[in-house]
Amino acid sequence: MKILSAPQIRAADAATIEREPIASLDLMERAASACANWLMQRVEARQPGFEHPIFHIICGVGNNGGDGLVVARLLHAKGYPVAVYVCVFSEKFSPDFKANAKRLKAAGIPTHEIRHSKDLPELPSEGILVDALFGSGLSRSVTGIAATTIQAINRAALTKVAIDLPSGLHAEDNREFDPKNTVRANFTLCFELPKLAFLFPDNADFVGNWQVLPIGLDPKFIAEASTSNHYLVAPLLQQLLRSRARFSHKGSFGHVALLAGSKGKIGAAILAARAAMRSGAGLVTVHVPDIGNNILQTAVPEAMVVCNEAPHYLENYPADLGGKHLAIGPGIGTETQTAGVLKRLIQSAEGPVVFDADALNLLAQQPTWLSFLPPHSILTPHPGEFKRLVGRTDGEYGRHQALIQLARKHRVFVVLKGAHTAIADPDGTVYFNSTGNPGMATGGMGDALTGILIGLLAQGYPPKAACLLGVFLHGLAGDLAAQEKGMEALLASDVIDHLGAAFQHLRNT
């Protein structure tokens, strides 16, 4: 699913109006109807936050405000109590706003203007507030009576639902926005496609839970629109899944070589090895310090083990490791000798390598090595490791730009882990993941992801497909495990155990 910029979405509206054809007023009616239906469905189901179906709709004077007026009229027509407020922050009323204001008046629904702070309503503690002040049309900082209104909205205890975007938030770059003048929504309803801003952690307290509502924007325009940002959904991933030939054997699905573990962190090697096996690799060989031999042979009997002579950490890169699909990092530590192992691996690797955890920390200590990574290798940093690799960035949007730059400069795939894990392609394209849950915020999850990625690479999936599939399946397995275990009790081993179900779920969706 594409993520388009605010100007592109406006162009999509225009293309829909021209090609369908449909009047802009009717397209507004369609979008607002989707919002009203969403609201009524939750009220009828008595979902948390929607138990008191009294609506307070605060509108601006542009098209987002027009959406709010239509929502008010549609809710009123269904018998719901509605109070409508118009924040007059400008005397430039959009034509569609004016038209819907007349329709609202004809339906007998009064509006209350907010021009000064004394006009602000006394909002109750129960009910539903609909934010229709600005949407994605905002191109500047919020000031004046609009800022005062937003602050009043945020003080209110009602359930807050934003249309298109929480007012005050920009669709992409929010490095200069003012948090105190931005609506803190519980829910955000957007049209047709998600906004880039929804996928950054800094904006979570403003966006809340977001929902994409289809409104029939021109599919040809969307298909032809150019963007570097995408949101991963099942149909794309289904196209990447391969089938297994009847006469396949273990050699058909590759041989993984995993360099992992150190004293006290052999568990990381176990998790990565198990995940590689569960993701379909034919053979897995794990290179660990001698202390891990008996542990690995017992915990992962399906894997082979090559032991390092040093008992506690990796200090040599064996020539007889076996597998040609390499991953390094889980639990290896940052000893000087281990850094030498990493250097020799980079120098001798014949194909893409998965670099995780302490391998990334060692690369951060030796940044010149980044230039010698095998092309299309995969780096899997969490935010802290990413910061060590690239330095401080200017907010989430700045980090997004740094992610793209890192992937392009070194011709690698970068998997920046988080709630919406971002996968940067060397060509500058970024894919945000749609699966996973907060229960996965626990130790070992990254080790499991490393195993999945190298397991897919070993089977012949190209690095890009391995990244997209691996991240999606990792999150999906976490979702399936959470349904059974609950989020609080979720472990990385639970995710690995649910990988089979994740593969089946994706194939059958």
C-alpha positions in Angstrom: 0.0 0.0 0.0 1.4 3.4 -1.0 1.9 6.2 1.4 1.4 9.5 -0.5 2.2 13.0 0.5 -0.5 15.6 1.3 -0.1 17.3 -2.1 -0.4 13.9 -3.8 -3.6 13.1 -1.9 -5.1 16.4 -3.0 -4.1 15.6 -6.5 -5.8 12.2 -6.1 -9.0 14.0 -5.0 -8.8 16.2 -8.1 -8.2 13.2 -10.4 -11.2 11.4 -8.9 -13.4 14.5 -9.4 -12.3 14.8 -13.0 -12.2 11.1 -14.1 -15.2 9.5 -12.2 -16.6 12.2 -12.6 -18.0 13.4 -9.3 -18.6 16.8 -7.8 -16.2 17.8 -5.1 -19.2 18.3 -2.8 -20.3 14.7 -3.4 -16.8 13.4 -2.8 -16.8 15.2 0.6 -20.2 13.5 1.3 -18.7 10.1 0.5 -15.7 10.7 2.8 -17.8 12.0 5.6 -20.3 9.2 5.3 -17.4 6.7 5.8 -16.5 8.6 9.0 -20.1 8.7 10.2 -20.6 5.0 9.6 -17.4 4.2 11.5 -18.6 6.2 14.4 -22.0 4.7 14.5 -20.7 1.1 14.3 -18.6 1.7 17.4 -21.5 3.3 19.2 -23.8 0.5 18.3 -21.2 -2.0 19.5 -20.7 0.0 22.7 -17.0 -0.2 22.2 -14.8 1.4 25.0 -15.0 5.2 24.7 -18.2 5.1 22.6 -20.7 4.2 25.4 -22.1 7.8 25.5 -23.2 8.7 21.9 -23.4 12.5 22.3 -21.3 14.1 19.6 -19.4 17.4 19.9 -18.0 18.3 16.4 -15.5 21.1 16.2 -14.9 22.3 12.6 -12.6 24.6 10.9 -13.6 26.7 7.9 -11.9 24.7 5.1 -12.7 21.3 3.6 -11.8 19.4 6.8 -14.4 21.5 8.5 -16.8 20.7 5.7 -16.2 17.0 6.4 -17.2 17.7 10.0 -20.4 19.5 9.0 -21.5 16.5 6.9 -20.7 14.1 9.7 -22.9 16.2 12.0 -25.8 16.2 9.6 -25.5 12.4 9.0 -25.4 11.6 12.7 -28.3 14.0 13.4 -30.3 12.2 10.7 -29.8 8.9 12.6 -31.1 10.4 15.8 -27.8 11.1 17.6 -27.5 14.3 19.7 -25.0 16.6 17.9 -23.5 20.0 18.9 -21.5 21.7 16.2 -18.9 24.4 16.7 -17.1 26.3 14.0 -13.7 27.8 14.9 -13.5 30.9 12.7 -9.7 31.2 12.5 -10.0 32.8 9.0 -12.7 34.6 7.0 -11.8 32.5 3.9 -14.5 29.8 4.0 -14.0 27.0 1.4 -16.9 26.7 -1.1 -17.7 23.2 0.0 -17.7 24.3 3.6 -20.2 27.0 2.7 -22.4 24.6 0.8 -22.5 22.1 3.7 -23.2 24.9 6.2 -26.3 25.7 4.3 -27.4 22.1 4.3 -26.8 21.9 8.0 -28.9 24.9 8.6 -31.7 23.5 6.4 -31.6 20.3 8.5 -32.3 22.5 11.6 -28.9 22.0 13.2 -27.5 25.1 14.8 -23.8 26.0 14.8 -21.9 27.9 17.4 -19.0 30.1 16.3 -15.7 30.3 18.2 -14.0 33.6 17.5 -12.6 34.4 20.9 -11.7 32.3 24.0 -15.0 33.4 25.6 -16.8 31.5 22.9 -15.2 28.1 23.8 -17.9 25.6 24.8 -18.1 23.9 28.2 -17.3 20.3 27.1 -18.7 17.5 29.3 -16.7 14.6 30.6 -18.6 12.0 28.6 -19.3 11.8 24.9 -17.4 11.9 21.7 -15.5 14.8 20.2 -14.8 15.0 16.5 -11.8 17.1 15.4 -12.4 18.6 12.0 -10.4 21.7 12.3 -7.5 21.4 9.8 -6.7 17.9 8.4 -3.8 17.6 5.9 -4.4 21.0 4.5 -2.4 22.6 7.3 0.8 24.2 6.0 1.9 26.4 8.9 2.1 26.5 12.7 -1.2 26.8 14.6 -1.8 30.2 16.3 -4.5 32.4 17.6 -8.0 31.1 18.3 -7.3 27.8 16.6 -4.4 27.1 19.0 -6.7 28.1 21.9 -9.4 25.8 20.7 -7.0 22.9 20.3 -5.8 23.4 23.9 -9.4 23.3 25.1 -10.0 20.1 23.1 -7.0 18.5 24.8 -8.2 19.4 28.2 -11.5 17.7 27.6 -12.1 14.2 28.8 -14.2 13.0 25.9 -13.1 10.4 23.4 -11.5 12.3 20.6 -11.7 11.2 16.9 -9.7 13.2 14.4 -10.8 13.3 10.7 -7.9 12.9 8.3 -5.2 14.1 10.7 -5.2 15.4 14.3 -5.3 19.2 13.9 -1.9 20.7 14.3 -0.1 17.6 13.0 1.5 17.6 9.5 1.2 14.6 7.2 5.0 14.1 6.8 7.5 16.4 8.5 6.7 17.5 12.1 10.1 18.7 13.2 8.8 22.2 13.8 5.3 21.5 15.0 4.1 22.7 18.5 2.9 19.8 20.7 0.8 22.0 22.9 -1.2 23.2 19.8 -1.8 19.7 18.4 -4.9 17.6 19.1 -4.2 14.5 21.1 -6.7 12.1 19.4 -7.7 8.7 20.6 -8.6 7.7 17.0 -7.7 9.1 13.6 -9.7 8.4 10.5 -7.8 8.9 7.2 -9.0 8.3 3.7 -7.8 5.7 1.3 -4.1 5.6 2.3 -2.1 6.1 5.6 -0.1 9.2 6.3 3.7 9.0 6.8 3.3 10.8 10.2 1.2 7.9 11.6 4.2 5.6 11.5 6.7 7.6 13.6 6.8 7.0 17.4 6.9 10.7 18.2 3.4 11.2 16.9 1.8 8.2 18.6 0.3 10.4 21.4 -1.4 12.6 18.9 -2.6 10.0 16.3 -3.9 7.3 18.7 -5.3 4.3 16.9 -5.6 5.1 13.2 -7.9 3.6 10.6 -7.8 3.9 6.8 -11.3 4.3 5.3 -11.7 3.6 1.6 -13.6 6.3 -0.3 -13.0 5.3 -3.9 -10.2 7.6 -4.9 -9.1 7.1 -8.5 -7.2 3.8 -8.6 -5.3 4.7 -11.8 -3.9 7.9 -10.2 -2.8 5.9 -7.1 -1.2 3.1 -9.2 0.8 5.7 -11.2 1.7 7.9 -8.3 5.4 7.9 -7.4 6.4 7.5 -3.8 9.3 6.2 -1.8 7.2 5.1 1.2 5.0 2.0 1.4 2.9 0.2 4.0 3.2 -3.6 4.0 -0.1 -5.5 3.6 -0.7 -9.2 3.1 -1.5 -9.2 -0.7 2.0 -8.0 -1.6 3.7 -10.5 0.7 1.6 -13.4 -0.7 3.0 -12.8 -4.1 6.5 -13.3 -2.7 5.9 -16.6 -1.0 7.4 -19.6 -2.8 6.0 -23.2 -3.0 8.1 -26.3 -2.3 8.7 -28.8 -5.1 7.6 -32.4 -4.2 11.1 -33.8 -4.6 12.9 -31.2 -2.6 15.6 -32.2 -0.1 17.4 -30.3 2.7 20.0 -29.1 0.2 17.3 -27.4 -1.8 16.7 -24.9 1.0 20.2 -23.7 1.8 22.7 -23.9 4.5 22.9 -21.1 7.1 26.1 -20.2 9.0 25.3 -18.3 12.2 28.0 -16.7 14.2 26.5 -15.9 17.6 26.8 -16.1 21.4 29.3 -15.4 24.2 29.4 -16.2 27.8 26.0 -15.4 29.3 24.4 -14.9 25.9 24.2 -18.3 24.4 20.5 -17.9 24.5 20.7 -15.4 21.6 22.4 -18.1 19.5 19.7 -20.6 20.4 16.9 -18.2 19.4 18.4 -17.2 16.1 19.2 -20.9 15.2 15.7 -22.0 16.1 14.2 -19.2 14.1 16.3 -20.0 11.1 15.1 -23.6 11.2 11.5 -22.6 11.7 11.6 -20.2 8.7 12.6 -23.1 6.4 16.3 -23.3 6.1 17.5 -26.7 5.1 20.6 -26.8 7.3 21.9 -24.5 10.1 25.5 -24.5 11.5 26.1 -22.3 14.5 29.6 -21.1 15.4 29.8 -20.4 19.1 32.5 -20.1 21.8 33.3 -23.5 23.4 31.1 -22.7 26.4 28.0 -23.0 24.1 28.6 -26.4 22.6 26.7 -28.6 25.0 23.9 -26.0 25.3 23.4 -25.7 21.6 23.5 -29.4 21.0 20.8 -29.9 23.6 18.6 -26.9 22.9 18.7 -27.0 19.1 19.3 -30.7 18.1 18.4 -29.9 14.5 21.4 -27.5 14.2 25.1 -28.4 13.8 27.7 -26.7 16.0 31.2 -25.5 15.2 33.1 -24.5 18.4 35.4 -21.7 18.8 38.6 -22.6 20.7 38.2 -19.7 23.0 35.7 -20.6 25.7 33.9 -17.4 26.3 33.7 -15.3 23.0 34.4 -15.6 19.3 38.0 -15.1 18.3 38.4 -16.9 15.0 36.6 -17.3 11.8 36.8 -21.0 10.8 37.3 -21.9 7.2 35.2 -25.0 7.6 32.0 -23.2 8.8 30.1 -24.8 6.0 27.1 -22.6 5.2 27.5 -19.8 2.6 24.5 -17.8 3.9 26.0 -15.8 6.8 24.5 -14.0 9.8 26.5 -12.5 12.7 25.8 -10.6 15.8 23.3 -12.1 18.3 25.0 -12.1 21.7 28.6 -12.0 20.4 29.8 -9.1 22.5 32.3 -6.5 21.5 35.7 -8.0 22.4 38.6 -7.0 20.3 39.1 -10.5 19.0 35.4 -10.7 18.1 35.8 -7.5 16.0 38.6 -9.3 14.1 36.1 -12.1 13.3 33.7 -9.6 12.0 36.4 -8.0 9.8 37.4 -11.3 8.3 33.8 -12.2 7.6 33.3 -8.9 5.8 36.5 -9.5 3.7 35.6 -13.1 2.8 31.8 -13.1 2.4 30.7 -14.0 -1.1 27.1 -12.8 -0.8 24.8 -10.7 1.4 25.3 -11.1 5.2 22.8 -10.4 8.0 24.4 -8.1 10.6 22.6 -7.8 14.0 23.1 -6.7 17.6 26.8 -6.5 18.6 27.9 -6.8 15.0 26.3 -3.4 14.5 27.9 -2.0 17.6 31.3 -3.1 16.3 30.5 -1.5 12.9 29.6 1.7 14.8 33.1 1.5 16.4 34.7 1.0 13.0 32.5 3.0 10.6 35.0 2.7 7.7 34.1 -1.0 7.5 30.6 -0.1 6.4 32.0 0.8 3.0 33.2 -2.8 2.5 30.0 -4.6 3.4 28.9 -7.1 0.8 26.3 -5.4 -1.5 22.6 -6.0 -0.4 23.6 -7.2 3.0 21.0 -6.7 5.7 21.5 -4.5 8.9 18.9 -4.9 11.6 19.4 -2.1 14.2 17.0 -1.2 17.0 16.8 2.6 17.5 19.8 2.7 19.9 22.0 0.8 17.5 20.9 2.9 14.7 21.8 6.1 16.6 25.3 4.6 17.2 25.6 4.0 13.4 24.5 7.4 12.1 24.7 9.7 15.1 22.0 12.1 16.4 19.1 13.0 14.0 16.6 15.8 14.0 13.4 14.1 15.1 11.7 11.1 13.6 11.5 12.6 10.1 15.2 13.3 10.3 15.8 9.7 11.3 13.8 8.6 8.4 16.0 10.6 6.1 19.1 9.2 7.7 17.7 5.6 7.3 17.3 6.2 3.6 20.8 7.7 3.3 22.5 4.8 5.2 20.9 2.2 2.9 21.7 4.2 -0.3 25.3 5.1 0.6 26.4 1.5 1.6 24.1 -0.4 -0.9 22.5 -2.4 2.0 19.0 -3.1 3.3 18.4 -1.5 6.7 15.7 -3.0 9.0 15.0 -0.3 11.6 13.1 -2.2 14.3 10.1 -0.7 16.1 6.3 -0.7 16.3 6.2 -0.2 12.5 9.6 -1.6 11.6 11.0 0.3 8.6 12.8 -1.5 5.8 15.0 0.8 3.7 16.0 -0.5 0.2 19.3 0.6 -1.3 17.2 2.4 -4.0 15.8 4.7 -1.3 12.4 3.0 -1.0 11.1 2.4 2.6 8.5 -0.2 3.6 6.7 0.1 7.0 5.5 -3.1 8.6 1.8 -3.6 9.6 2.2 -6.6 11.9 3.4 -7.0 15.5 2.3 -5.8 18.9 3.7 -4.3 22.1 4.1 -7.7 23.7 7.1 -8.2 21.4 9.0 -5.5 23.3 11.1 -8.0 25.1 14.5 -9.6 24.9 15.3 -12.0 22.1 12.9 -10.8 19.5 15.7 -9.3 17.4 17.6 -12.6 17.6 14.5 -14.4 16.3 14.2 -11.9 13.4 17.9 -12.4 12.5 17.2 -16.2 12.3 14.1 -15.7 10.1 16.0 -13.3 7.7 19.0 -15.6 7.2 16.7 -18.6 6.9 14.8 -17.0 4.0 18.0 -15.9 2.3 19.3 -19.4 2.5 16.2 -20.6 0.7 17.0 -18.4 -2.3 14.7 -15.4 -1.5 16.4 -12.2 -2.7 17.4 -9.8 0.1 14.5 -7.5 -0.5 11.9 -10.3 -0.5 13.6 -11.8 2.6 13.4 -8.5 4.4 9.7 -7.8 3.6 8.6 -11.4 4.2 10.8 -11.8 7.3 9.7 -8.7 9.1 6.0 -9.3 8.2 6.0 -12.9 9.3 8.0 -12.1 12.5 5.2 -9.6 13.5 2.4 -11.9 12.4 3.8 -14.8 14.4 3.9 -12.3 17.4 0.3 -11.4 16.8 -0.8 -15.0 16.7 1.2 -15.8 19.8 -0.3 -12.8 21.6 -3.8 -14.1 20.9 -2.8 -17.3 22.8 -0.4 -16.1 25.4 -1.4 -12.4 26.0 1.0 -9.6 25.4 2.5 -9.5 28.9 3.5 -13.1 28.8 4.9 -13.1 25.3 8.4 -14.5 24.7 10.6 -14.6 21.7 10.4 -18.4 21.8 6.6 -18.1 21.5 7.1 -16.1 18.3 9.4 -18.7 16.9 6.9 -21.5 17.8 4.1 -19.6 15.9 6.1 -19.1 12.7 4.5 -22.2 11.1 1.0 -20.7 11.8 2.2 -17.3 10.4 3.2 -18.9 7.1 -0.1 -20.7 6.9 -2.1 -17.6 7.8 -0.3 -15.6 5.1 -0.9 -18.2 2.5 -4.6 -18.5 3.3 -5.5 -14.9 3.9 
